[in-house]
Amino acid sequence: MHRRISVAAGVAALVMLAAANGASAAGPTVGRPPQPKPTQRVEYFPDPDGHPRHTTVPAPSGPPRSLRPWTKGDGEVTSIVDNGPVGTKLDVVFIGDGYTATQQDAFHAAVRTKWAKMSAVEPYASYRGLFNVWAVDAVSHDSGVSGDPVQGVTKDTALRSGFFCDGVERLLCVDTARVESYAAKAPAADLVVVLSNSTKYGGAGYNDVVSQVGYDGVATASSDHEKSDQVAVHETGHSLGKLADEYQYDEYGTYTGPEPADVNTSTFDSGRMTGERAKWYRWIGRTSPDGGTVGTYEGGGYYPRGLYRPTEDSIMRSLGREFNLPGREAMIAGFYRHASVLTKAAGSDGPTAGRGQRVAVRLPVATTEIRWYVDGREARAVRGRTSVVPRTLGVPADGRPHTLTAGGADRTDAVLDPQLSKRLQGQVSWQVTR
């Protein structure tokens, strides 16, 4: 299903803002010491089969400039996957860079391919119904991106994508202020991925970006490299799962700080973790989808000693792996921070329902259990049904207001923490009329 949205509002304001800032720019005040330039911390993947690294790169200064709102198609939004109303789904926004006006169909094809590969990884695969996917067209003057195939190649693109960022070949940087401007054109943006038009391996994760639109961080990936989708999946471990990196650097030595807040790193070994019922103790001894058994393996959070991770290897340690069991649990909880466990079905989406009207709900996840209530009392006979008629549930025709409620709870065995399980519940209601 495809839905196109023409976006014009706000363009004039952006142009005026950029012009105003350009007009007011002046040289440094005499006698004032030079101010340090802002930077951004990024994560990158020098080798698709190795561990990531971190560095800092210059941050965009001032408002985004040289956007091309006057170019036909620039900023146009296309619905790639539509699973329900914005506000009840986790909205993923893909923005293309290095695609000219005549290459936007190729960008849309790349979005479909990349999302298919990302959503084949668990727990995405079991929770596809929670996601909407949008493509935002960013029309570039040149096709391709800077630094491809070699350093020194320069392309004029909408988001300024480029390899060799900070001198690192595989570090694929973008102008995050421009990304923000394009992401704002989508109906909602909970997760943002920039696809740069390239077959070259590379990507980056901006997990410290503060977005006015509301998304947590930005992931970049080359559009046509077979392993670049793994970069995006790893970065969503940070943005959605709030997971720590599970790899280490020898130069970090031994961790001596307090117990980390992250759910997948700990100072406790398995004995102490089990004894204190802390962190991932519920999973210890279970076979993990990333291979091996959940326990406490020394090395994680960048420290080779003093911190433990749940499994020998996972996607938070190496690309191409699966989320381990504690990581999968955290990801599912992250999905439900943005998406609803159930929604009203089309035709039943109003606030009221007739006593003889059939109403229905949509359950995006197969493990969801549903129950129906009339004025707070469960109608046990229809437990598990996705549609009902209020009259058959005993709603009286007495002229008084009555409330019909559908309550859903995802009973997946991939979540054991009762506190996280609370996020996997929701309800919708109707006022029943005569």
N, C-alpha and C positions, 0 to 999 in steps of 0.2 A: 504494500500500500504506500502511495506517495502523496504527500500533501505539501504544496508550495506556499510560502508566505512571503509576500513582497514587503520589504522593510525599508522605510524612508524616514520614519520618525527619529529624531535625534541627530541626523546627519549634519544639518545646518549648525546645530549647537557644537558638534565636534569640530567642524571647520572653523567656526568663529573662535572657539577656545584655543585651537592650535594657532590661529592667526594672532590672537591677543597675546599669547605667550611669546610668540616670535617677535611681536612688535615691542614688547616690554623687556626683552632680553638685553642685558647690558654687561659690560665687563666687570671684573671684580672690583669691589670697593677698595679704594686706596687705604693701605694700612691694615686691611683685614687678612688674616692668614688664610691660605687656600683650604677649602673644606674637602675632606676625604670624599671620594666618589662612592656612591652606594654600590653594593655588590649583592649578588644572589648566590646561595649555596645550591649546587646541583650534584646529582648523582649520575654517573655515566657507566657504560659497559664496554671497556676496551676490547673485550673478546667475548663472543656469544657463548663460549663454553667456560668462561672464567668468572671470577668474582668482580663485582662492581667497585668503583672508586668514587671519591668525592673531590670537588674543588670549588672554588668561587669564581664567578664571572661578573663583569660589569652589569649593573642593573640599568634598565631604561631610565633616562632622566627626563622629567617633564611629561606632558601629555603626548599621546601618539601623534605622529606627523605623517603627512604624505599618504594618508589612506585614500582609497580610490572610490568614494561613494558615487562618483559620477560615471563610473564604468558600468556598462550594462551587465547585470547579473551579480555584481559585487554585493556581498551581504545577503544574498538570497538563501533562504532556509528550506531544506527538503527533509521531510519525515522519511527515514529509512525503515525504522521499526516502530509501529504504533500499537502499544499494548494497553492503552487506557489514558485517562485524563492526566495532564500535568498536575503534580501535587500528590498523586497516588502512586507514581512510579519513580524509579531512579533514572534521571535523564542524562544520557551520555551524549556529549557534543563533540563531533569530529570537525576540525577545521583544516582545510587543505592549504598548502603553501607550495609555490613553484608551479602552479597550474594556471595557464593562460585562460582567456575567456572561452576558447574553443576546446579546452581540455577538462571542463567541469564534469562531463559525463564520466571521464576516466577517473576523476577524483571520487565520484559516487560509487563507481565499481570497486575502487580500492577500499572505501569505507565498508562496503558489504563483505568483502573478502577478509579484511582485518577483524571486523566484529565477529564473523563466523569463527575465526581461529581463536580469538579471545574468549568467546562464549562457549567454546568447546572444553575449556579448562574448568574443573570443579573448584569452587561451588557454582561458578557462573552457569554451567551446563544445566544444573538442576533448578536454577532460578531465573532462566531466561525471561519468564513471564513478568518479572518485576521491572523490566527495563524498557524505556523508550530510547531510540537512537535518532539523532539529528545530524545532518550534514550542513555546514555553513560554508558557502562559497566565498573564498577570498581570491579575487582575480589578480594575478601577478602579471607584470610586464614581460618577464622572461620565464621560460620553461626550465624546470630544474632548480637546484639550490647551489649556493656558494660552497666551494670546497669539494665539488664533485666533478670530475673524478680525482682531481689533485688540488693541493693547496695553491692558492693564487687565482683560481677560477672564481669570478664574481658574478652573481646574478641579482637582478633587480626583482625582488619578490615582496609580496604583501606583508609577510611576517618576518622577513629578514632571516630565514633559515640558513644555517651554515654549519658545515663540518669544520674541523680544525679549530673549534672554539677553544680559547685559552691555550692554543697550540696543540690540542689533543685531537687527533684525526677523527676518532669515532664519537666525539662529543658534539652532538647536534643541537645547537642553541637556537633560540628564537627571541624575538622582542615580545616579552610577556605583556607589555602595555597594549600592544596591538592585538595580541591574543585576547585580552580582556574585552577590547572593543568589539571584536567579531563574536565572541562567546555571548555577549550581551544581546545579540540579535536573535538568539534561539529563545523559544518560549520559556525554557528553564535550563539550567546547567549545573548538574551535581558533580559531573566528572568531565574533564576536558582532555582530549587527545589531539595533538597536531600531527597530521600526516604530511611529511615533506616529500615532494615528488622525486624519488630517487630509488635506485636499485642497490645502493651502497648501504652496508650495515652501519647502523648508528642510532643513537637516541639519547634522551636525557630525562631526568625527573626533577622538576621544580616543586619541591614539597613545602617550601617556606613562603610561597607566594600568598599574599593577602589579597583576596578577590572581593571586589565590591559586588560582584554578581552572586557570589555565595559558594563557588566550588572550592575544593581543597586541592590546590596544586595543579600542575600541568605536566603531562607526559608528552614527549616528542618521540617520533619513530619514523624511519624511512618507510615509504609507502609500499615498496615492492621487493623488500628483502624478506626471505622466508622466515627469519627468526626475529624480526623486529617487533612482532606482536608480543613476544615474551618480555620485552622492555616495558611495554605498557601494562601488562599483567602484574609484573613486579611492582611497578609504581602504584598501582591501585591497592596493593597490599599495605602501602603507607597511607594513602589518602582515604580509603574506605575501611580497611581493617585496623588502621592505627598500629600496624605491626612494625617492630624494629627490624633492622637488618640483622641477619644471623651469621654474617661473615666476619672476618677479623683481619687485622693488620699486625704483623709482628712488632712494629715500632710502638704500638699502643701499650705493650707490656701487660701489667696486672691491674685489674679493676679493683679499686678500694673504696668506692663510693657506696651510697645507700642502695637499698633494693629498688631497681628500676620500676617505673610505672608501666612500662610496656608488658603486654600479656605473654610475650614469647621470649623474654630474656629474664634471667633470675640469678641471684647470688646463691640460691639454695640448691644443694644436690638433691637427688631423688628421695633419699631418706628423710631429710629435713622437710622437703616440700610435702611429702605425704604426711609426716607427723604434724605439720602445722596447717594442713589442708589449704595450701597456697597455690597460686598460679595454675599450672596445668596438671595438678595432681590427679584429677579425675581421669585423665587420659593415659597415665603412666602404665606401661605394660601392654598397651593396645598396638596392633599393627597399623602403621600409618600409610596413607596412600602415596607418600613420597618415597616409600621404601624403608624397611627396618621397623624398629619398635620405639614407641615414645618413651623417653627417659630424660636424663639430663646429660648433655654432651658439652664438654668444656670448649669455650670459644664462641663468641657472639657479641653483637653490639659493638663491633670493631676491636674488642679485647680478646687476645688469645688465652688469657688466664683470668680467673676470678668471676667470669660470667658463664652461664650455661644456656643452651638452646634446647628445644624439645626433641629434635631428631638429627641424624647425621647430616642430612642434606635436604633442602627444600628450595622452593622458588625464591624465598627471602634470603637464600645464601648463594644459589647458582641458577642461572637461567636454564629453561628447559625442564625444570623439575615441577612437582606438584606442591600445592600448599599442604603442610602437615596438618594433623588433626586440630591442634590448638589454633593454627592459622586459619583453617577452614571455618571453624566456629566463629572467630573474630570477623571474618569476611561476611558471613551470613548476618551477623548482628549489624554490621555496617550497611548492608543492603537495606535492612529494615529501618535504619535511621532516616531513609529517604522515601521508601516505598511502603505501601499498605498491604496487609496480609489478605484483605479482600476488598472488593469494590462493588458498587451496584452495577448490574448489567444494563445494557442499552434497553430503553423502554421502561426501566424501573428506577431511573436515576433521579426522579423527582423527590421532594420532601414528603409527599403524601401518597397514599395508595387507597384505592377503593376496597371495600370489604370483599368483593367478589373478584378483584383484580389479581392476576398472577404476578408475583414479583420474584426477581431472581438476582443472584449475586455471581460474580466472577471470582474464581479461586485460581490465582496465577501459579500456585505451587502445588504439586500433587500430594504432598504430605500434610496439607491443611485440613483440619477437622472443623466442621461447622455445626452450630447449634442455633435453634430459633427460640425466641422468647416473646411472650405476650404479656405486656405490663410487668416485665421482670421475671415471669415464671416460665421455665423451659417447657416447650412442647416436645416431649421426648419421642413421640411417634414419628417425627420428621427429622430426627437427628441425621445429619449427613447429606440431606437433600440440598440442592443448589437453587431450587425454586419452590414456592409454596403459594397457596391462596389463603389469605387471612381468615376467611369465613370457616374454612375447614380446620383451622387451628382453635376454633372456639371463640373468636372475637365476636362479642355480642352486638346485636343491632339495637343498642339502647340509647343511641344519640350522644353518648358521652365519648370524650376523646380516649383513644387507646393507642398504645405504642407497640409496634412490631419491630423486633431487633434481631439481626443476624450477627452472631459472634463467631469469629474465626481464630484458630490457634494453629500455628505450624508446629507439628509434633515430630519434626525431623530428629533422627538420632545423631545428627552431626552437631547438635548443641546440647551440652550437658550442664552448663552453668545456669542455675535458676534465675540469676539476675539478668543474664542475657536473654533468657527465654521470655522474659516479660516484654521484650521488644517484638516478639514474634506473635503478638496478639492484636486484635482490633475488632471493631464492630461498625455496623451501619444500621440506621433506623428509619422508619417511616411512621408518620401519624396516619392512622387508619380512619378513613371517612366513610360515611354511609353511601 
